[in-house]
Amino acid sequence: MLTIHHLGLSQSERIIWLCEELGVAYGLVRYEREPTMAAPPAYKALHPLGTAPTITDGDLTLAETCAVAEYIVRKYGNGKLFLGPEHKDFAQFLFWYHYANGTVLPALMMDMTAKRAGAPPMTGRTDLAYKLIEDHLGKATWFAGDEFTAADIMMGFPLTRARMISGIDISTMPNLRAYLQRVSERPAYRKAMAIAEPNTPPTLK
């Protein structure tokens, strides 16, 4: 059986959202962070990386967000929420699907690390990332175009939970705010967040 090992306040909320969008059955095991915000030993023992998300499926244990998402889509979701090379928005889908963890989330993490160390935030990459996002969402309903895809699920975490932790102000970004409103209206998103973080809903405004 497919099981999502969900670490509180982590990227594994994306995988719950993905399964809810696809209508894929899954089991859920929740792990709470330690006071230091580290993952507990039981979570770290799941996979050599010790990171979230991690899933198990029979004898398989798999980590890495993009790999986990693609595994689920291709094995259980009949390819839904992924665009193929024949689709006009294939390149946009690929870009935003990987941009989330390739650029946006690392930029946010560098800013948070700098703040904790008492150093000036390294805002250049973060500012550029959010400008690119705001400009793009002025031209597209969803990140890959007219169609909701897994790229939106991947972008969701840096635009909600990670942004909230980083304290980024989006009051001057109307396109992003409108996009997050559309996200908040999706039943699968609301259900997933209620499961993943019932006491700490993500900031969508």
C-alpha positions as CSV (number, residue, x, y, z in Angstrom):
1,M,0.0,0.0,0.0
2,L,1.2,3.5,-0.8
3,T,2.0,5.3,2.5
4,I,2.9,8.9,2.9
5,H,5.2,9.6,5.8
6,H,4.3,13.1,6.6
7,L,6.7,15.3,8.6
8,G,4.9,18.3,10.2
9,L,5.6,21.6,8.5
10,S,7.4,20.1,5.5
11,Q,7.3,19.5,1.8
12,S,5.5,16.2,2.3
13,E,2.2,18.2,2.4
14,R,2.6,18.5,-1.4
15,I,2.3,14.7,-1.7
16,I,-0.9,14.6,0.3
17,W,-2.3,17.3,-1.9
18,L,-1.2,15.4,-5.1
19,C,-2.9,12.3,-3.9
20,E,-6.1,14.1,-3.1
21,E,-6.1,15.8,-6.5
22,L,-5.6,12.5,-8.2
23,G,-8.0,10.6,-6.0
24,V,-5.3,8.1,-5.2
25,A,-5.8,6.0,-2.0
26,Y,-3.0,6.3,0.5
27,G,-2.1,5.6,4.1
28,L,-0.7,8.4,6.3
29,V,1.8,8.3,9.1
30,R,2.5,11.6,10.8
31,Y,5.7,12.6,12.5
32,E,6.1,15.6,14.7
33,R,9.2,17.7,14.7
34,E,11.4,17.9,17.8
35,P,11.7,21.2,19.7
36,T,14.7,22.1,17.6
37,M,12.5,21.6,14.5
38,A,14.6,18.6,13.5
39,A,12.9,15.5,12.2
40,P,12.6,12.8,14.8
41,P,14.9,9.8,14.7
42,A,12.0,7.6,13.5
43,Y,11.6,9.8,10.4
44,K,15.3,10.0,9.7
45,A,15.5,6.2,9.8
46,L,13.1,5.8,6.9
47,H,15.6,6.7,4.2
48,P,19.3,7.5,4.2
49,L,18.5,11.2,3.3
50,G,16.2,11.5,6.3
51,T,14.2,14.2,4.5
52,A,10.6,14.9,3.7
53,P,8.8,13.7,1.7
54,T,9.3,10.0,2.0
55,I,6.9,7.4,0.9
56,T,6.8,3.6,1.1
57,D,5.0,1.4,-1.3
58,G,5.4,-2.3,-0.5
59,D,9.1,-2.9,-0.3
60,L,10.0,0.4,-1.9
61,T,11.1,3.5,0.1
62,L,11.4,6.6,-2.0
63,A,12.5,10.2,-1.2
64,E,13.0,13.5,-3.1
65,T,9.8,15.5,-3.9
66,C,10.0,15.5,-7.7
67,A,10.8,11.8,-7.8
68,V,8.0,10.9,-5.4
69,A,5.4,13.0,-7.2
70,E,6.3,11.6,-10.6
71,Y,6.3,8.0,-9.2
72,I,2.7,8.5,-7.9
73,V,1.5,10.2,-11.0
74,R,2.9,7.5,-13.3
75,K,2.1,4.5,-11.3
76,Y,-1.3,5.4,-9.7
77,G,-2.6,8.6,-11.5
78,N,-2.5,7.4,-15.1
79,G,-0.2,10.4,-16.0
80,K,-2.8,13.0,-14.9
81,L,-1.4,16.4,-13.9
82,F,1.7,15.8,-16.0
83,L,1.9,17.3,-19.5
84,G,3.7,15.4,-22.2
85,P,5.9,16.7,-25.1
86,E,2.9,16.8,-27.4
87,H,1.2,19.4,-25.2
88,K,1.7,23.1,-26.2
89,D,2.6,24.0,-22.6
90,F,5.0,21.1,-22.0
91,A,8.0,23.3,-21.7
92,Q,6.2,25.7,-19.2
93,F,5.1,22.7,-17.2
94,L,8.7,21.4,-17.0
95,F,10.1,24.7,-16.1
96,W,7.8,25.5,-13.2
97,Y,7.7,21.9,-11.9
98,H,11.5,22.0,-11.4
99,Y,11.8,25.8,-10.7
100,A,10.0,25.3,-7.3
101,N,12.8,23.2,-5.7
102,G,15.6,24.1,-8.1
103,T,15.5,27.9,-7.5
104,V,12.6,29.3,-5.3
105,L,12.9,27.0,-2.3
106,P,16.7,27.2,-2.1
107,A,16.6,31.0,-2.3
108,L,14.1,31.1,0.6
109,M,16.3,28.7,2.6
110,M,19.4,30.8,2.1
111,D,17.4,33.9,3.3
112,M,16.2,32.0,6.4
113,T,19.7,30.7,7.1
114,A,21.2,34.2,6.8
115,K,18.6,35.6,9.2
116,R,19.2,32.9,11.8
117,A,23.0,33.7,11.6
118,G,22.3,37.4,12.1
119,A,23.5,38.2,8.6
120,P,21.7,40.3,6.0
121,P,19.2,38.3,4.0
122,M,20.4,37.2,0.5
123,T,17.3,38.6,-1.1
124,G,18.5,39.0,-4.7
125,R,17.5,35.6,-5.9
126,T,14.3,35.6,-3.8
127,D,13.2,39.0,-5.2
128,L,13.9,37.9,-8.7
129,A,12.0,34.6,-8.2
130,Y,8.9,36.4,-6.9
131,K,9.1,39.0,-9.7
132,L,9.2,36.2,-12.3
133,I,6.2,34.5,-10.6
134,E,4.2,37.7,-10.4
135,D,4.8,38.5,-14.0
136,H,4.0,35.0,-15.2
137,L,0.7,34.8,-13.2
138,G,-0.4,38.0,-14.9
139,K,-0.5,36.1,-18.1
140,A,-1.5,32.6,-17.0
141,T,-4.2,31.1,-14.9
142,W,-2.0,28.2,-13.7
143,F,1.8,27.8,-13.9
144,A,1.7,25.6,-17.0
145,G,-1.0,27.7,-18.6
146,D,-4.7,27.1,-18.7
147,E,-4.5,23.7,-17.0
148,F,-3.9,22.9,-13.3
149,T,-0.9,20.5,-13.1
150,A,1.6,19.1,-10.7
151,A,3.7,22.2,-11.4
152,D,1.1,24.1,-9.3
153,I,1.5,21.5,-6.5
154,M,5.2,21.9,-6.6
155,M,5.1,25.7,-6.5
156,G,2.5,25.6,-3.7
157,F,4.9,25.0,-0.9
158,P,7.3,27.9,-1.5
159,L,4.4,30.2,-2.1
160,T,2.5,29.3,1.1
161,R,4.2,27.5,3.9
162,A,7.8,28.4,3.2
163,R,6.8,32.0,2.4
164,M,5.0,32.3,5.7
165,I,8.1,31.0,7.6
166,S,10.3,33.5,5.6
167,G,8.0,36.4,6.2
168,I,7.8,37.5,2.6
169,D,5.2,40.2,2.0
170,I,3.0,39.7,-1.2
171,S,0.6,42.6,-0.6
172,T,2.0,44.3,-3.7
173,M,1.6,41.2,-5.8
174,P,-2.0,41.1,-7.1
175,N,-1.4,38.3,-9.6
176,L,0.1,36.0,-7.0
177,R,-2.7,36.8,-4.5
178,A,-5.3,36.0,-7.1
179,Y,-3.6,32.8,-7.9
180,L,-3.5,31.7,-4.3
181,Q,-7.2,32.5,-4.0
182,R,-7.8,30.1,-6.9
183,V,-5.7,27.5,-5.1
184,S,-7.6,27.9,-1.9
185,E,-10.9,27.2,-3.7
186,R,-9.8,23.7,-4.8
187,P,-11.5,21.1,-2.6
188,A,-8.5,18.7,-2.8
189,Y,-6.2,21.5,-1.5
190,R,-8.5,22.3,1.4
191,K,-8.8,18.7,2.3
192,A,-5.1,18.1,2.0
193,M,-4.1,21.0,4.2
194,A,-6.7,20.0,6.8
195,I,-5.0,16.6,7.0
196,A,-1.4,17.8,6.8
197,E,-1.5,20.8,9.1
198,P,-4.9,21.2,10.8
199,N,-3.6,23.7,13.4
200,T,-1.3,25.8,11.1
201,P,-3.0,26.6,7.8
202,P,-0.8,28.2,5.2
203,T,-1.0,31.9,4.6
204,L,-2.7,32.4,1.2
205,K,-2.9,36.2,1.3
